[in-house]
Amino acid sequence: MSYLDPRAGQTSGDTTSAPEAWHADDPARPEHLGDVTEPDKKSRGRRRAGKPAKGRAGRNLPAAIAVGVSLILLVLASLLVWWPAFIGVIVVAACAGAWEMGNALRKTGAKAPLIPLMAGSAVMTALAYYDGADSLVIGLAVTILAALVWRLADGFAAVRRDFTAILMVAVYVPFLLSFAILLQQPDPTEDGKWRVLCTLLAVVLSDTGGYASGVFLGRHKMAPSISPGKTWEGFAGSICAAALGSALLLYFLLDIPVYWGLLFGAVLSVVAVVGDLAESMLKRDLGVKDMSNLLPGHGGVMDRLDSILFAVPTAYLLFALISANLS
């Protein structure tokens, strides 16, 4: 329809036609058009009534708190009350993470076969528990080979296309997460459970310290194109909180000197932040906000494992280094 274009200041077609209506929220609306009625505040309040409480990220806060507390209690109970349950927790987390990653990577056109990858996740965890790091590597190789053979049914073109996705899922999720089992060795009932607990608490301290420092002191963006909320001040707070907290944890729980605890916490904080950024970059490339909706208020399992996946193999190496230097 012909109309008078007030934005361009000129006529188009029949000048007798009515001008186009401007919406009150249109940023291009000229300031002199002040006769548009603003929405009634009371009606806006009524529209909001009855909605569940949301956080700044638009998440359901009660659900997020309930799920977060439940996960913490589950991990603590499996570590401190009945340690064999911790193996089951890792198997479930690894399988769920592999499922989420495989589905997310389908957006790129790759088809990582979920059945052999999820089965391989359970096998890798079991091999890490029964026979250590060497068998874990063998389990990784067998899982990748099984997934490639599975895709071979669709031809060599499918194998070439999906190889990177298969490798990424197998290494990124079950292989790295299985180091949490290796942290328990050789004695899961004594020092092993404390090593795992110190590692997880170091990641929690890093996240908490980074969040607090970012909120109160954050000024300089760390990686705005990947994670706009992260700042260098928050990064410094992550390192300080993890280093100081780990120094106390390792000293009182494992009788490890304070200077080793400071190093342990600082290094784990750095790799935890790197893991978080890597997950954020992957989700940005895939165009997704969360890996799934398995955990209400949190997103997916991978959205909770992002920092931990890089932290557990690093902690395994650091404890081996500490043990070699203190023996």
MARTOR-137924 format. One record per atom (N, C-alpha, C): x negated, z, y negated. Coordinates in steps of 0.2 Angstrom, whole numbers, plus 2048, in hexadecimal, padded with zeros to 3 digits. Atoms other than C-alpha are relative to their C-alpha. Layout:
BEGIN
XZY...
! end
This chain:
BEGIN
7FC8008068008008007FC8007FA8048008077FA7FC7EE8018077FD7FF7FA8037F680B7E47FB8017FA8047FF8067EE8127D47FA8058038057FC7FE7DD8197D97FD8047FB8037FB8057D98287CE7F98018018077FE7FF7C882A7D67FC7FA7FD8048068037C28187D08027FF7F97FF8018077CB8187C08037F97FE7FE8078017D28077C28067FE8057FA8017FC7E27FF7C97FE7FB8068018047FA7E37F67DA8077FD8027F98037FE7F27EA7DC8058027FB7FA7FE8048037F07D57FF8067FD8017F98048007FD7C78068048007FA7FC8018128027C88018058068007FC7FA80F80A7D97FE8077FF8027F980180E81D7DB7F98018028077FE7FE7FC8247DB8008048068017FC7F97F582B7EB8008077FF8007F98007F883D7EE7FA8038018067FD7FE7E98487ED8028078038007FA7FD7E78577F87FC8057FC8037FB8047E38687F07F98018028077FE7FE7D386A7FB7FC7FA8008048068007CD8587F97FA8017FA8057FE8057BC85B7F07FF7FA7FB8018068057BD8497E88068007FB7FA8008047CE84E7DF7FD8027F98027FF8077CB84D7CC8038077FD7FE7F98027CC85E7C38068007FC7FA7FF8047DA8597B78067FF8047FA8007FC7E68577C68018078027FF7F97FE7EA8697C58078028027F97FE7FF7FC8687C98028008087FF7FF7F97FA8697DC8008078027FF7F97FF8018797E27FC8028068047FD7FC7F58847EB8048038067FD7FC7FA7FA88B7FD8028077FE7FE7F980180389B7FC7FC8058048057FC7FC7F78A98018048048057FC7FC7FB8058B380A8017FC8067FF8047FA8098A48157F97FF8048078017FC7F68A28197FF8068048017FA7FC7F68B481E8048018067FB8007FA8058B28297FD7FB8058028057FB7FD8A38327FA8038038067FD7FD7ED8AE8358038058057FD7FA7FC7F88BC83D8007FE8077FF8017F97F78BE84F7FA7FD8048068037FD7E68B58527FB8058028057FB7FE7D98BE85C7FA8017FB8067FF8057CA8C58527FA7FB8028068057FF7BC8B88507FA8037FC8067FF8047AA8BA84B7FE7FB7FC8028058057A08B083F7FF7F98038018067FD79D8A384C8077FE8037F98027FE7B08A28508018028077FF7FD7F97AE8AC8618058068007FC7FA7FE7BA8B98687FC8068008057FA7FF7B18C98648028058057FF7FB7FB7BA8D586F7FE7FD8078028037FA7B78C887E7F98008018088008007A58C68797FD8078028037F97FE7A28D98798018028077FE7FE7F97AB8DC8897FC7FC8058048047FB7A28CE8927F88028008077FE8007918D388B7FE8078038017FA7FD7938E58908008008077FF8017F97998E08A17F97FD8038068037FD7898D58A47FB8058008057FB80077E8E389E8008058057FE7FB7FA7868EF8AA7FE7FE8078018037FA7858E38B87F98008028088007FF7728E08B67FD8078018037FA7FF76E8F28B48028038077FE7FD7FA7788F78C37FD7FD8068048037FA7708EA8CE7F98028008077FE80075F8EF8C87FF8088028017F98007619028C88048048067FB7FD7FB76F9068D57FF7FD8078018037F976D8F98E37FD7F97FE80480680275F8ED8E08017F98047FF8067FD7648E08ED8057FC7FC7FB8038047738DC8E27FD7FC7FA8038048057678D58D57FE7F98028018077FE7628C78E08067FC8007FA8048007748C28E18027FE7F97FE8028077768C38CE7FB7FA7FE8048068027678B78CC8027FA8037FE8067FD76E8AB8D98067FD7FC7FA80280477F8AB8D07FE7FD7F98028038077778A88BF7FC7FA8018048067FF76B89B8C68057FA8017FB8057FE77A8918CE8047FE7FA7FB8018057858938BF7FC7FC7FA80480480577788D8B37FE7F98028018077FE77387E8BE8067FC7FF7FA8048017858798BE8017FF7F97FF80180778687B8AB7FB7FA7FE8058058027768718A88027F98037FF8077FD77B8638B48067FD7FD7FA80380378C8618AC7FF7FE7F980280280678586189B7FC7FA7FF80480680077885489F8047FA8017FC8067FF7868488A48027FD7FA7FE8038067898458927FB7FB7FE80680580177883B8928017FA8058008057FB77E8318A17FD8018068047FE7FA7738398AD8058048057FC7FD7FB77B8408BD7FC8048058037FC7FC77284F8C48048038057FB7FE7FB77A8538D58008088007FF7F98007818648D47FF8048078007FC7FA7838698E67F88018038077FE7FE7708678EB7FC8047FB8047FC80576A86F8DB8038078007FD7F980077687E8DC7FD8038078027FD7F97718808EF7F88027FF8077FF80175F87E8EA7FE8067FC8017FA80476188C8DD8008068048007FA7FC7668988EA7FA8018058068007FB7588938F67FA8027FC8067FE80474B8958E88008077FF7FF7F98017518A68E47FE8048068027FD7FA7508AB8F67F97FF8028078017FE73F8A48F97FB8047FC8047FC8047388AD8EA8018078027FF7F97FE73F8BD8F17FC8018068037FF7F97398BB9037F87FE8008078027FF7288B29007FC7FF7FA8048018067238B28EE7FF7F97FD80180680571D8A58E17FF7FA8048018067FC7168998EE8067FC8037FA8027FD7268978F78057FE7FB7FB8028057308968E77FE7F87FD8038078027258868E28037FB8067FE8047FB72987F8F38087FF8007F980180173C8828F08027FC7FB7FF80580573B8798E07FF7F98028028077FE73386A8E88067FD8057FB8027FB74086A8F68077FF7FC7FA80180374F86C8EA8007F97FC80080680474985D8DF8007FA8058008067FB7468528EF8077FF8027FA8007FD7578578F68057FC7FA7FB8038057608528E57FE7F97FF8028078017568418E48037FC8067FE8037FA75B83D8F68087FF7FF7F980180176D8418F18027FB7FC7FE80680576D8358E37FE7F98038028067FD7658288EE8057FC8037FA8047FD7768248F58037FB7FB7FD80580577A81B8E57FA7FB7FE8068058017698118E57FB8037FC8067FE8037588128DE8018017F87FE80080775F80F8CC8038077FE7FD7FA80176981F8CD7FA8068008067FB7FF7598298D37FC7FF7FA80480080674F8228C48038037FA7FD7FD80675C8268B88018078007FE7F98007608378BE7FA8058018067FC7FE74E83D8C27FF8067FB8027FB80674B8468B18058058007FA7FB80175C84F8B17FF8048068017FC7FA7598558C37FA8057FF8067FC80174785B8BF8028067FB7FF7FB80574D8648AF8058058037FB7FB7FD75C86D8B87FC8048058037FD7FB7518728C67FB8057FE8067FC8037428798BC8038057FB7FE7FC80574B87F8AD8048068017FB7FB7FF75888A8B57FE8048068017FC7FB7558908C77F88028018077FF80074288E8C77FE8067FC8027FB80573F8988B78038078017FC7FA7FF74D8A58BB7FD8048068037FC7FA7458A98CC7FA8047FF8067FB8017368B18C48038077FF7FD7FA8007428BF8C18008048068007FD7F97428C28D47F88028018077FE7FF72F8C18D47FD8067FC8027FA80472E8CE8C68018078047FF7FA7FC7358DA8D37FB8028058057FF7FA7278D78E07FA8047FE7FF8007F971F8DF8E98058068027FC7FA7FF72A8EF8E78068007FC7FB80080573B8EC8E08048077FF7FD7FA8017408FE8E27FC8057FB8047FC8057329058D77FF7FC7FA8028038067288FC8CA8047F97FF7FD8078007318EB8CE8068017FB7FA7FF8047428F18C67FE8017F98027FE8077398F88B77FD7FA7FC80380780372F8E78B48067FC7FE7FA8048027408DE8B48038037FA7FD7FD8057488EA8A97FC8007F980480180673A8EA89C8007F97FD80080780273A8D789C8077FF7FC7F980180274D8D78998018037F98007FC80674C8E488C7FC7FE7FA80480380573E8DC8838047FA7FC7FC8068027498CC8818068037FB7FA7FD8047588D787B7FD8037F98037FD80674C8E086E7FE7FA7FB8028058047468CF8688067FD7FD7F98038037588C88668038057FA7FD7FB80575E8D885D7FB8007FA80580080674E8D98528017FA7FB7FF8068047508C784D8068007FC7F98018037628C88498008057FA8007FB8067608D883E7FC7FE7FA8058038057518D18358037FA7FC7FE8068037598C18328068017FC7FA7FF8047698C882B7FE8037FA8027FC8067608D481F7FB7FD7FC8068028037508CB81B7FF7F88008018077FF7528B98208017FC7FA80080580674E8AC8137FD7F98028038067FF74389F81A8027FD8077FD8027F974B8948287FA7FE8048068017FB7408928378017F98037FF8077FD74888283F8077FE7FF7F980180275787D8358037FA8047FD8057FD75A86D83E8028018087FF7FE7F975A87684F8058068007FC7FA80076188784C8008037F98007FE80876688A8398008077FF8007F980276889C83B7FA8048018067FD7FF7578A08407FB8007FA80580080574A8A68337FA8038028067FE7FE7388AA8338008087FF8007F980173C8BC82D8038038067FD7FE7FA7488BD83C7FB8008068058017FB73A8B78477FB8068008047FB80072E8C48418038078027FD7FB7FD73B8D18448018008078008017F873D8CB8567F98038038077FE7FD72A8CD8597FF8077FF8027F98017298DE8518058058057FC7FC7FC7388E585A7FF8008088028017F97338DE86B7FA8038028077FD7FF7218E48698008078008007F98007258F58648048038067FC7FD7FA7338F88717FD7FF8078038017FA7298F087F7FA8058018057FB7FF71A8FC87B8028068037FD7F97FD72590B87E8037FF8077FD8017F972E90488D7FB7FF8058058007FB71E8FF8967FC8068018037FA7FF71690F8928038058047FD7FB7FD72391A8988037FF8077FD8027FA72A9108A67FB7FE8058058037FC71B9088AD7F98037FF8077FD80170C9128A67FB7FB7FE80480580370590389D7FE8027F98027FE8076FA90688E8047FC7FA7FC80380670390387D7FE7F97FE8028068026F88F58788027FA8047FD8057FC6FD8EB8878077FF7FF7F980080270F8EF8838027FC7FA80080480670D8E88727FF7F98018018077FF7068D88788067FD8047FB8027FB7138D78868077FE7FC7FA8018047228D98797FF7FA7FB80180580571A8CD86C8017F98048008067FC7178BF8798077FE8027F98017FD7288C18818057FE7FA7FC8028057308C08708007F97FE8018078027288B086C8037FB8057FD8057FB72D8A787C8078018007F980080073E8AE87B8037FC7FA7FD8048057418A686A7FF7F98018018077FE7398968708057FE8057FB8027FB74589687F8077FF7FC7FA8018037548998738007FA7FC80080680374E88B8688017F98048008067FB74C87F8778077FF8027F98007FE75E88387C8047FD7FB7FD80280676488086B7FF7F87FF80280780075B86F86A8047FC8057FD8047FB76286A87A8077FF7FF7F980180177486E8768017FC7FA7FF8058067728658657FF7F98028008067FD76C85686E8067FD8047FA8017FC77A85787A8078007FC7FA7FF80478785A86C8058058027FB7FA7FE78E86A8737FE8067FD8017FA80379087B86C7FE8058058027FB7FB78F88587C8007FB8078018047FA78A87F88E8068008047FA7FF7FC79B8858958048057FD7FC7FB8037A98918928018068068007FB7FA7A589C8A28018077FD8007F98037A28AC8978048007FA7FC8008067B08AF88B7FC8047FA8037FD8067A98B28797F87FF8008088018007978AD87F7FF7F98018018077FE79989B8857FE8008078028017F97908978957FA8058028067FC7FE7838A08A07FA7FE7FD8078038037758958998008027F98007FE80777A89B8877FD8078008027F98007758AD88D7F98008048068017FC7668A78987FA7FD7FC80580480375D89D88B7F98037FE8067FD8027518AA8857FC8038068027FD7FA74F8B28967FC7FB8058038057FC74A8A289F7F87FF7FF8078008027398A18967FD8068008037F98017378B48957FD8028078017FD7FA7378B88A87F97FD8038068027FD7298AC8AE7FA8027FB8067FD80571E8B289E7FF8078028017F97FE7218C48A37FD8018078038007F971C8C08B57F87FF7FF80880180170B8B98AF7FD8067FC8037FB8047098C78A27FF8068048007FA7FC70C8D58AF7FA7FF8058068017FC6FF8CC8BA7FA8017FD8057FF8046F38CC8AC7FE8077FF8017F98016F58DE8A87FE8038068027FD7FA6F48E38BA7F97FF8028078027FE6E38D98BC7FC8047FB8057FC8056DC8E28AC8008078017FF7F98006E28F38B07FD8038078037FE7F96DC8F38C37F9801800
! end
